[in-house]
Amino acid sequence: MDKLKILIAEDDKTTQRLYDSFLVDDIFEKNYAKSGQEALEFYSSWQPDIILLDLMLPTLSGYSLLRINKRRKARQINSHHYFQ
């Protein structure tokens, strides 16, 4: 069975360790981002199945990250329909 790819956007080390202890390696392939910008880059290149998102991240807030991803998805959908 394929593992679920989970991006954990969290800058607090204690919280990262907590997530790491509960999200078992048998089920999840994990990547950690310590800032909003890093999370955005991971999201674009790695395409995770799940994102655990701290809303108060350095460089780019979790709210901003959600807005950017929503706009990107809308553009992908629109350009996909346009070219069909």
ABEGO torsion letter per residue (X at the ends): XBBBBBBBBBABAAAAAAAAAABBAAABBBBBBABAAAAAAAAAAAGBABBBBBABBBGBBAAAAAAAAAAAAAAAAAAAAAAX
